[in-house]
Amino acid sequence: MELRAQIRSVAHYVPERRVTNDDLSQLMDTSDAWITERTGIKERRFVDTTCAGTSELGERAARLALAQAGWNAQDVDLIVMATLSPDLYFPGVGVMLQQKLGCRTIPALDIRAQCSGLVYGLSVVDGYIKSRQAKKVLLVCAEVQSPVLDLTTRGRDMAVLFGDGAGAMTIEAVEGDGSHRGILDSFLGSDGSGAEVLCMKLPGTATPGFISADDIQQSRVHPSMDGKLVFKNAVTRLLETAGTLLKRNNLTPEQIDLIIPHQANLRINEMVRTQLGLPPEKVFNNIQKYGNTTAATIPICMSEAVAEGRLKRGDLVLTLAFGAGFTWGGNLIRW
Ligand code: ACO
């Protein structure tokens, strides 16, 4: 009998505080024209000072996803949480979510795959379900990134790109319902030679003394990136992922109803779309409103795509992601 991991619901939450490109140009030497032309971003959401961390955003998205699925927190038998911005250095944020939601003493694990958090997460959930270790899974992707950005001209190449937000999904084991819906395939990759091309080094155990006043002074506590190198790698790996998943499932790009790519740069997604020979309506983008919300990006897109009627039951969906690590991957899903 065919066992499938079927998505029951997807929901998202973003903080209310909108930060436009013009707002950022009050803080640093940048402009709406530069940011729009180079990235497609018009605004992003930042948490305010009352935010108690990533688990708070994750909890809000998770409660919406649970309600939509008609589940209560006690039904969940596995939490998978993806983030690069945990509440604490340790423990992971999955256990905080478990406690906040009032789940049973079920396993809660964290995924550190940055912008690939959702695609890695769906692959992990699929594995747990197919090996019969879980039946009702809550996958939550959340990020609070704004507090670690250098919001001065020194950090402008990174600061204009990122935002805060959360997405959550409920995923259930379904046996032989004949619908063929669910996660059909996943492809993942990584290349640690790119680890320091896009990273935040501090706080970290690789640095003697862990963290010093000078590190703070010299801005070594903020994320940094070689943007051009990341850009080139992103386009290559996203196309490789799409090609692999299409080929091994005997599909052409036209047979995909909707591609949901990570939102790092609209130009990256446009390059991937044109290489695949697809019209604009086949690729979902919302980077204009939220910037790059790292792991939270793809579930936020899914949630909006469902609400806008662009993602419907039975559709064939392809997710594609690339991010720090480098990590990359995708999932083929019958929605
Ligand atoms: N405002 C104005 N000027 C800026 C800004 C800014 N915010 N940032 C950089 N500039 C300047 C630079 O200083 C440079 O000036 P110079 O020519 O005088 O030296 C000029 O603009 C051009 O900078 P580039 O870095 O060459 O700009 P580019 O066209 O490469 O765009 C960008 C930069 C948007 C960062 C792009 O490289 C990119 O999107 N890279 C990929 C990002 C990505 O995919 N990230 C992966 C996911 S993130 C994750 O996993 C956590």
Residues whose N, C-alpha, C, O or C-beta is under 5 A from the ligand:
A	BS01	ACO	D29 T30 S31 W34 R38 T39 Q114 C115 R156 D157 V160 G227 K228 V230 F231 A234 A264 N265 F322 G323 A324
